[in-house]
Amino acid sequence: MGGRALPAELLLRGGRVLREGGWEDVDIAVQGGRIAAIGASLDGCAGPDTVVEELDGRWVLPGFHDSHVHPVQAGLEMNQCDLTGLSTLEEYLDAIGSYAAANPSRAWISGGGWSMDSFPGGVPSAAPLDRLLPDRPVFLPNRDHHSAWVNSRALELAGISAHTPDPADGRIERDASGNPTGALHEGAMALVGSLVPAPTSQDLMEALLTAQRHLHSVGIVGWQDALVGDGLGMPDSLPTYIAARGSGALTAKVVLAQWWDRDRGLEQLPSLIERRALAAQAGLDAGSVKLMQDGVCETHTAAMLSPYLDAHGRLTDNRGLSFIPADALATYVAALDEAGFQAHIHALGDRAVRDSLDAISHARATNGASGLRHHLAHVQVVDPSDVPRFAALEVTANIQPLWACLDEAVEVLTLPFLAPAAREQQYVFGSLLRTGARIACGSDWPVSDPAPLLGMHVAVNRRSPEQPADAAPLLPEEALSVAEALAGYTTGTAYVNRLERSTGRIETGYAADLVVVDHDILGTDTTVLGRTRVTHTYVDGREVHRR
């Protein structure tokens, strides 16, 4: 139970605490930000200044960690024209019109968060935006930030016409005559996005703190920021993190994944090393590097081994995009590994997964075992022959569980266009675990809801919380147990972030990173996960959220 330290700064009393064997009716005493004692009755640890929290039988879990998230971008969208939570064109237009009216001095309407499944074929048109805002340019990335919705004024300012070629790493959506229709995919987004006024340092700080409050409200105590640098139209947030750390405003435990510019090569490595040292001086870990290897299945830009099908089920010549050639990726990963960086690779299609595993294998052959905990993010489609390679290469599968269900994005925009074999390899979480792989769980917020309990619901049930209990699950044999899903959000991500000896568990000596919830998530009814809410979040024993 651990020794008792007197007096405690915080005493959590009357809760049901998750321990190795399940729930235990014990108290938790916190001193110096760490768990000082766990026991059946710790009233003796209380002193005159001890904060005593009566939990009244609620359930205490280790604090959650998000392995792949974009907090600053999410906060910017929340503070601008936020379309998340909406689902129809009419709702989007109402929100855009209201935001424009409330912000008449803003030259551009920016923000984002629309969903592809709100539009026919997943593709919006400039026409409704033109009717609403004919004279003010609009640039609104979708939830996954692989596409943007723009109006004709924005296209005009960017000089995009029927004669504008697609960039090598993107696509301009066009009509039958070749005219742009108002949607830009992947690298084409930058044609307009580069014109949008950059947020100020104050905007970025407000965005980070807005996002941190929201992440704490769903029980997240730490994360890996999956894009820190100038990339995909996102501003460099390293100065923001350094300032927040210096002022004490940053309460979460964070690791920063620096952006690898896919249009450059090894010449950027010295700058990454300098920025890592700059972050370390501020007490921040910027020892991860994010490489983006492909796009997404919904826009047919995820890199696939087999070609995509067209709307009639016929083979096309499109196998998606590899943003970095496979041989170059191997060279870059080996160089990063040698420099002591962890590789955090966006690999969504099966060809991107294979190229990324090959690159890490090359780094192992070149440098030997490094212990840097490289990980592949998203891994939507993994060829069966590559599943056991995760464990063999000690590569963590950085998964986003909320996507692993038969929602419209999968059922309508993805599966009909994939080769039959790829349809049977969607989010193979169970197979990865059964072959010995480590998993870490994240959200990719603002792409999808960051609430870990919702992600756990889908990981376990393979249905979304909105779907009825009898809805068809997506490949149910790939489901996780509640304990496995919880581990992905606690010990799994703590391991990736090199924090497994200090957080992710409720043990004496560990940081008092704790979440209190209002339901028993370990019961036989696994649908309770989608209904469970966080009532308290603590980071180092400090209350950062109370419902």
MIMI-433095 format. One line per 5 residues: number of its first residue (from 1); their letters; for each residue x, y, z of C-alpha. Coordinates in Angstrom, 2 decimals. Each point is the difference from the previous one (the first is absolute). Example, Ala and Ser with C-alpha at 12.3 -4.5 7.8 and 13.67 -1.06 7.14 Angstrom:
1 = AS = 12.30:-4.50:7.80; 1.37:3.44:-0.66
***
This chain:
1 = MGGRA = 0.00:0.00:0.00; 2.97:2.30:0.31; 1.20:2.07:2.89; -2.00:2.92:1.35; 1.37:3.51:-0.37
6 = LPAEL = -1.28:2.65:2.39; -1.70:2.23:-0.62; -1.51:-0.58:-3.43; -0.73:2.92:-2.30; -2.99:-1.83:-1.49
11 = LLRGG = -2.05:-2.90:1.30; -2.43:-1.76:-2.31; -2.37:-1.85:2.27; -2.86:-2.41:-0.59; 0.74:-0.92:-3.59
16 = RVLRE = 0.40:-3.29:-1.83; 3.55:-0.06:-1.33; 1.21:-2.05:-2.95; 2.88:-2.24:1.07; 1.63:-3.03:-1.59
21 = GGWED = -2.75:-2.32:1.22; -2.93:2.29:-0.79; -1.91:2.51:2.12; 1.07:0.50:3.62; -1.78:2.10:2.62
26 = VDIAV = 3.06:1.97:1.04; 1.06:3.60:0.56; 2.85:1.82:-1.75; 2.29:2.45:1.75; 2.04:2.42:-2.11
31 = QGGRI = 3.10:1.90:1.01; 2.38:1.95:-2.19; -2.06:-0.83:-3.08; 0.50:-3.75:0.47; -2.04:-2.81:1.47
36 = AAIGA = 1.34:-0.31:3.52; -2.32:-2.70:1.31; -2.87:-2.26:-1.06; -2.00:-1.66:2.74; -3.35:-0.97:1.46
41 = SLDGC = -0.12:3.02:2.30; 2.51:2.81:-0.21; -1.64:2.54:2.28; 3.25:0.07:1.95; 1.70:1.56:-3.03
46 = AGPDT = -2.21:3.08:0.20; 1.35:3.16:1.55; -1.50:3.45:0.51; 0.85:1.05:-3.58; -0.92:-3.24:-1.74
51 = VVEEL = -2.61:0.28:-2.73; -2.42:-2.89:0.58; -2.14:-1.05:-2.96; -2.93:-2.31:0.75; -0.55:-2.16:-3.07
56 = DGRWV = -3.20:-1.67:1.20; 0.70:-3.32:-1.67; 1.06:1.34:-3.38; 2.70:-1.81:-1.95; 3.66:1.11:-0.21
61 = LPGFH = 2.14:-0.79:-3.05; 3.51:0.94:-1.05; 0.00:3.27:-1.94; -0.31:-0.43:-3.77; 2.71:0.87:-2.54
66 = DSHVH = -0.64:0.73:-3.70; 2.66:-1.40:-2.32; -0.83:2.14:-3.06; -1.78:3.33:0.28; 0.14:3.55:-1.38
71 = PVQAG = -1.04:2.21:2.94; 1.04:3.39:-1.36; -1.78:-0.55:-3.30; -3.06:-1.28:1.87; 0.03:3.04:2.26
76 = LEMNQ = 0.30:2.36:-2.96; -3.04:-1.61:-1.59; -1.96:0.12:3.24; 0.80:3.72:0.27; -0.82:0.72:-3.67
81 = CDLTG = -2.78:-1.32:-2.26; -0.45:-3.37:1.66; -2.04:-2.52:-2.00; 0.70:-3.05:2.18; -3.11:-1.52:1.49
86 = LSTLE = -2.08:1.06:-3.02; -1.04:-2.41:-2.73; -2.06:1.62:-2.76; 0.64:2.63:-2.64; -2.70:2.19:1.51
91 = EYLDA = 1.64:-0.15:3.44; 3.39:0.82:-1.51; -1.35:2.99:-1.90; -1.82:1.31:3.08; 3.22:-0.23:2.03
96 = IGSYA = 2.11:1.60:-2.74; -2.49:2.83:-0.48; -0.22:0.65:3.74; 3.78:0.03:0.35; 0.41:2.35:-2.96
101 = AANPS = -2.61:2.40:1.41; 1.63:-0.04:3.44; 3.48:0.61:-1.44; -0.42:2.65:-2.71; 3.63:1.13:0.25
106 = RAWIS = 1.48:-3.41:-0.84; 1.11:0.02:-3.63; -0.19:-3.80:-0.25; -2.51:-2.44:1.43; 2.09:-2.84:1.43
111 = GGGWS = -0.42:-2.79:2.52; -1.30:-3.35:-1.17; -1.22:-3.38:1.18; -2.52:-1.09:-2.65; -0.57:-3.67:-0.66
116 = MDSFP = 0.36:-1.61:-3.42; -3.08:-2.12:0.51; -2.10:3.20:0.07; 0.47:0.42:-3.75; -0.80:-2.21:-3.03
121 = GGVPS = 3.12:-2.02:-0.74; 1.73:1.69:2.91; 0.69:3.14:-2.07; -1.43:3.48:0.76; -0.62:2.69:-2.62
126 = AAPLD = 0.83:3.70:-0.02; -3.52:0.87:-1.17; -1.75:0.24:3.41; 2.93:1.96:1.42; -0.15:2.36:-2.98
131 = RLLPD = -3.67:0.71:0.67; 0.74:0.64:3.68; 3.29:1.89:-0.31; 0.67:1.09:-3.56; 2.64:2.59:0.90
136 = RPVFL = 1.85:-1.40:3.04; 2.39:-2.92:-0.56; -0.74:-3.22:1.90; 2.51:-2.73:0.88; -1.35:-2.82:2.17
141 = PNRDH = 1.99:-3.23:0.42; -2.01:-3.12:0.74; 0.34:-2.07:3.16; 2.88:-2.10:-1.25; 1.87:3.00:-1.49
146 = HSAWV = 0.53:-1.84:-3.26; -2.52:2.16:-1.90; -1.24:3.59:0.07; -3.27:1.66:-1.00; 0.48:3.36:-1.71
151 = NSRAL = -2.18:2.51:-1.82; 0.57:1.56:-3.40; 1.45:3.16:1.50; 2.74:-2.06:1.66; 0.69:-1.86:-3.26
156 = ELAGI = 0.19:3.32:-1.81; 2.47:1.48:2.48; 2.17:-3.12:-0.34; -0.13:0.17:-3.79; -1.45:-3.51:-0.24
161 = SAHTP = -1.75:-0.67:-3.30; -0.57:-2.79:-2.47; 3.58:0.56:-1.17; 1.56:-0.49:3.44; 1.76:-3.37:0.21
166 = DPADG = -0.44:-2.25:3.00; 3.02:0.12:2.32; 2.00:-3.21:0.19; -1.29:-0.72:3.52; -3.63:1.03:-0.40
171 = RIERD = -3.09:0.40:-2.15; -2.36:2.81:-0.97; -3.59:-1.23:-0.26; -1.36:0.92:-3.44; -3.16:-0.19:-2.11
176 = ASGNP = -0.19:-1.68:-3.42; 1.53:3.08:-1.64; 2.94:0.08:2.40; -1.20:2.99:1.99; 0.69:-0.08:3.75
181 = TGALH = -3.14:-0.74:1.99; 0.96:1.02:3.53; 1.83:-2.96:1.58; 3.76:-0.37:0.32; 1.72:-3.19:1.10
186 = EGAMA = 3.35:-0.56:1.71; 2.77:2.26:-1.37; -2.49:1.99:-2.08; -1.35:1.48:3.22; 3.15:2.13:0.28
191 = LVGSL = -0.86:1.83:-3.22; -2.65:1.86:1.98; 1.07:-0.68:3.58; 3.25:1.90:-0.51; -2.04:3.17:-0.55
196 = VPAPT = -1.93:-0.21:3.27; 1.40:2.46:2.58; 2.18:-1.80:2.53; -1.24:-0.10:3.60; 1.76:2.27:2.45
201 = SQDLM = 2.02:-1.28:2.95; -2.94:0.94:2.22; -2.37:-1.99:-2.24; 2.27:-3.03:0.33; 0.25:0.27:3.77
206 = EALLT = -3.76:0.36:0.37; -0.42:-3.00:-2.31; 2.35:-2.19:2.04; -1.70:0.90:3.27; -3.49:-0.49:-1.49
211 = AQRHL = 1.05:-3.43:-1.22; 1.68:-0.91:3.28; -3.18:0.80:1.95; -2.02:-2.20:-2.33; 2.48:-2.88:0.12
216 = HSVGI = 0.09:0.14:3.80; -3.82:-0.05:0.02; 0.03:-3.43:-1.67; 2.66:-1.35:2.35; 3.15:0.58:-2.07
221 = VGWQD = 3.05:0.86:2.09; 2.63:-0.20:-2.74; 0.50:-0.38:-3.72; 2.33:-0.13:-2.96; -0.58:2.98:-2.28
226 = ALVGD = 0.23:-1.55:-3.46; 1.05:3.10:-1.95; 2.24:2.68:1.47; 1.51:2.15:-2.73; -1.12:1.60:-3.24
231 = GLGMP = -1.97:-2.71:-1.77; -3.41:-0.58:-1.62; -0.86:3.63:0.53; 0.37:-0.32:3.75; 2.13:2.65:1.73
236 = DSLPT = 3.09:-0.92:1.98; -1.12:-0.49:3.61; 3.42:-0.62:1.59; 0.28:3.63:1.25; -3.54:-0.31:1.37
241 = YIAAR = 0.84:-3.13:1.98; 3.22:1.54:1.30; -1.86:3.12:1.15; -2.78:-2.03:1.62; 2.53:-2.19:1.77
246 = GSGAL = 1.89:3.05:1.25; -3.11:1.69:1.37; -1.33:-3.14:1.65; -3.10:0.03:-2.20; 0.89:-3.36:-1.53
251 = TAKVV = -1.29:-2.56:2.48; 0.04:-3.07:-2.27; 2.93:-2.33:-0.57; 0.91:0.39:-3.66; 2.38:-1.34:-2.61
256 = LAQWW = 0.41:2.04:-3.16; 0.36:-1.73:-3.37; 1.85:2.40:-2.28; -1.20:0.19:-3.59; 2.12:-1.55:-2.75
261 = DRDRG = -0.35:2.17:-3.10; -0.67:-2.53:-2.74; 1.22:2.44:-2.66; 3.47:0.08:1.55; 2.56:-2.62:0.95
266 = LEQLP = 2.74:-0.63:2.54; 1.04:3.67:-0.05; -2.81:0.67:2.52; 1.44:-2.36:2.61; 2.32:2.57:1.67
271 = SLIER = -2.97:2.34:0.53; -2.00:-2.81:1.64; 2.92:-0.68:2.32; 0.24:3.70:0.90; -3.72:0.21:0.70
276 = RALAA = 0.17:-3.13:2.15; 2.71:1.67:2.10; -2.00:3.24:0.21; -3.02:-1.94:1.25; 2.13:-1.91:2.52
281 = QAGLD = 1.25:3.28:1.48; -3.65:0.81:0.75; -0.62:-3.44:1.50; -1.82:-1.38:-3.03; 0.59:-3.20:-1.96
286 = AGSVK = 0.15:0.63:-3.77; 1.77:-3.24:-0.73; -2.59:-1.39:-2.41; -0.24:0.79:-3.73; -3.22:-0.31:-2.00
291 = LMQDG = 0.32:-1.30:-3.55; -3.12:-0.10:-2.15; 0.15:-2.89:-2.44; -3.46:0.03:-1.60; -3.49:1.47:0.01
296 = VCETH = -3.38:-1.51:0.86; -2.23:-2.64:-1.55; -3.03:2.27:-0.35; 1.77:2.17:-2.59; 1.82:-2.99:-1.53
301 = TAAML = 3.35:1.45:1.09; 0.97:-2.68:2.54; 2.84:-2.06:-1.50; -1.35:-3.45:-0.84; 1.59:-3.22:-1.25
306 = SPYLD = -2.99:-0.64:-2.30; -1.65:2.67:-2.16; -3.16:1.77:1.06; -3.27:-0.91:-1.69; -2.28:2.49:-1.70
311 = AHGRL = -3.68:0.55:0.84; -0.91:-2.99:-2.19; 2.43:-2.38:1.70; 2.53:0.07:-2.82; 3.74:0.21:0.53
316 = TDNRG = 1.62:3.40:-0.45; 3.68:0.83:-0.37; 0.03:1.91:3.30; 1.88:-1.50:2.92; -0.01:3.21:2.05
321 = LSFIP = 2.86:2.34:0.86; 3.35:-0.69:1.59; 1.11:3.44:1.12; 3.55:-1.27:0.57; 1.55:-2.59:-2.34
326 = ADALA = 0.62:-3.27:1.82; 3.78:0.10:-0.41; 0.15:3.60:1.23; -2.21:-0.87:2.98; 2.43:-2.76:0.98
331 = TYVAA = 2.92:2.45:-0.20; -1.82:2.62:2.07; -1.15:-2.40:2.72; 3.51:-1.45:0.34; 1.45:3.50:0.34
336 = LDEAG = -2.61:1.01:2.57; 0.59:-3.23:1.92; 3.74:0.65:0.02; -0.62:3.53:1.28; -2.10:-1.34:2.89
341 = FQAHI = -3.41:0.97:-1.34; -3.12:-2.10:0.27; -1.75:-0.42:-3.36; -3.75:0.69:0.10; -1.24:-0.98:-3.46
346 = HALGD = -3.46:0.64:-1.45; -0.64:-3.29:-1.83; -3.64:-0.67:-0.78; -0.04:-2.23:-3.09; 1.60:-3.45:-0.17
351 = RAVRD = 2.74:1.15:-2.38; 0.86:2.92:2.29; 0.10:-2.40:2.95; 2.33:-2.37:-1.85; 2.31:2.80:-1.18
356 = SLDAI = 0.14:1.37:3.55; 0.78:-3.38:1.53; 2.67:-0.51:-2.66; 1.49:3.38:0.92; 0.19:-0.91:3.69
361 = SHARA = 1.47:-3.38:-0.91; 2.66:1.84:-2.00; 0.72:2.23:3.00; 0.40:-3.10:2.20; 2.37:-1.59:-2.51
366 = TNGAS = 2.00:3.22:-0.31; 0.14:1.17:3.60; -0.89:-3.02:2.11; -2.68:0.02:2.69; -0.61:3.55:1.20
371 = GLRHH = -2.89:-0.30:2.46; -1.52:3.17:-1.45; -3.54:-1.39:-0.14; -0.87:0.79:-3.60; -3.71:-0.15:-0.78
376 = LAHVQ = -2.36:-0.01:-2.97; -3.13:2.11:0.31; -3.47:-0.93:-1.32; 0.83:-3.38:-1.63; -3.50:-0.29:-1.47
381 = VVDPS = 0.99:-2.81:-2.39; 2.82:-2.44:0.81; 0.83:-2.90:-2.31; -0.11:-3.30:1.95; 3.68:-0.65:-0.72
386 = DVPRF = 0.94:3.29:1.63; -2.01:-0.43:3.22; 2.69:-2.05:1.84; 2.73:2.41:-1.09; -1.16:2.59:2.55
391 = AALEV = 1.04:-2.23:2.90; 3.10:-1.29:-1.79; 1.26:3.56:-0.62; -1.24:1.31:3.38; -2.23:2.51:-1.78
396 = TANIQ = -3.05:1.28:1.86; -3.32:0.18:-1.85; -1.28:3.50:0.75; -3.72:-0.56:-0.52; -3.04:2.28:-0.08
401 = PLWAC = -2.73:-2.36:1.26; -2.96:2.31:-0.63; 0.32:-0.66:-3.74; -0.36:-3.79:0.24; -3.72:-0.28:-0.71
406 = LDEAV = -2.39:-0.17:-2.94; -0.82:3.68:-0.13; -0.68:1.80:-3.26; 3.66:0.93:-0.51; 0.88:-3.70:-0.02
411 = EVLTL = -3.13:-1.59:-1.47; -0.71:2.53:-2.77; 3.24:1.88:-0.71; 2.61:-2.71:0.63; -0.94:-3.69:-0.26
416 = PFLAP = -1.68:0.11:-3.45; 3.20:1.41:-1.52; 2.51:-2.41:1.55; 1.18:-3.34:-1.31; -1.83:-2.91:1.71
421 = AAREQ = 3.07:-1.07:2.00; 0.47:3.52:1.39; -3.63:0.11:1.16; 0.75:-2.92:2.34; 3.00:1.74:1.57
426 = QYVFG = -1.65:3.08:1.52; 1.42:1.08:3.37; 1.37:-3.41:0.95; 0.57:0.84:3.66; -0.62:-3.50:1.32
431 = SLLRT = 2.35:-1.60:-2.51; 2.75:2.44:0.89; -0.31:-0.79:3.70; -0.18:-3.74:-0.60; 3.32:0.13:-1.85
436 = GARIA = 1.65:1.83:2.89; -0.13:3.59:-1.23; -0.31:2.94:2.33; -2.86:2.42:-0.57; -0.42:3.61:1.02
441 = CGSDW = -3.33:1.78:-0.39; -0.72:3.50:-1.19; -2.66:2.08:-1.71; 1.58:2.15:-2.73; -2.21:2.79:1.39
446 = PVSDP = -1.35:2.22:-1.58; -0.47:-2.74:-2.59; -2.21:-1.87:2.48; -1.27:0.33:3.56; 2.88:-0.22:2.51
451 = APLLG = -2.00:-1.68:2.79; 1.86:-3.23:0.87; -3.13:-1.65:1.39; -1.66:0.36:-3.41; 3.08:-1.43:-1.70
456 = MHVAV = -0.03:-2.89:2.45; -3.67:-0.62:-0.77; 0.79:-0.50:-3.70; 3.17:-2.01:0.66; -2.02:-2.44:2.11
461 = NRRSP = -3.33:-0.06:-1.85; 1.16:0.85:-3.54; -3.09:2.22:-0.22; -0.34:3.71:0.62; -1.83:1.14:3.16
466 = EQPAD = -2.74:1.40:-2.26; -0.68:-3.37:-1.62; -2.52:-2.42:1.54; 1.33:-3.00:1.88; -1.14:-2.33:-2.79
471 = AAPLL = 1.72:1.97:-2.78; 2.54:-1.98:-2.02; 3.47:0.34:1.53; 3.08:0.55:-2.15; 2.04:-3.23:0.02
476 = PEEAL = -0.96:-0.95:3.58; 2.91:-2.45:0.27; 2.27:3.07:0.12; -1.65:1.40:3.14; 1.98:0.72:3.16
481 = SVAEA = -0.99:-0.74:3.57; -0.73:2.95:2.26; 3.28:-0.59:1.82; 1.93:-0.06:-3.29; -1.64:3.19:-1.25
486 = LAGYT = 0.60:1.76:3.32; 3.65:-1.05:-0.09; 0.33:1.64:-3.42; -1.05:3.32:1.51; 2.16:-0.38:3.12
491 = TGTAY = 3.06:-2.24:0.08; 0.16:-0.30:-3.80; 0.33:3.70:-0.69; 2.09:0.55:3.11; 2.44:-2.53:-1.47
496 = VNRLE = 0.14:1.76:-3.38; 0.63:3.30:1.81; 2.74:-1.56:2.17; -2.02:0.67:3.15; -1.02:-3.52:0.98
501 = RSTGR = 1.96:0.12:3.28; -1.78:3.09:1.25; -3.57:0.06:-1.35; -2.72:-2.25:-1.39; -0.50:-2.11:3.14
506 = IETGY = -1.50:0.45:3.44; 2.99:-1.02:2.10; 1.85:1.58:2.88; 2.83:2.15:-1.29; -1.75:0.67:-3.31
511 = AADLV = -1.29:3.44:-0.93; -3.48:0.69:1.31; -1.43:0.11:-3.54; -3.53:-1.19:0.67; -3.46:-0.01:-1.55
516 = VVDHD = -3.28:-0.46:1.88; -2.96:-1.31:-2.02; -3.70:-0.49:0.72; -0.46:-3.63:-1.16; 1.62:-3.36:0.46
521 = ILGTD = 1.65:-0.59:-3.38; 1.10:-3.56:0.84; -3.47:-1.54:0.18; -1.57:-2.38:-2.49; -1.85:2.78:-1.84
526 = TTVLG = 2.75:1.45:-2.16; -2.33:2.62:-1.49; 0.31:1.88:3.30; 3.32:1.36:-1.30; -1.83:2.35:-2.35
531 = RTRVT = -2.17:1.31:2.85; 2.75:0.47:2.58; 1.15:3.52:0.83; 3.05:1.39:1.75; -0.80:1.83:3.22
536 = HTYVD = 3.53:0.91:1.17; 3.44:0.12:-1.62; 3.23:0.38:1.94; 3.51:0.63:-1.36; 2.77:-0.41:2.58
541 = GREVH = -2.70:0.20:2.64; -1.26:3.33:-1.29; -3.67:0.16:-0.91; -0.19:1.14:-3.62; -3.63:-0.91:-0.66
546 = RR = -3.15:-0.41:2.05; -3.32:-0.74:-1.63
***
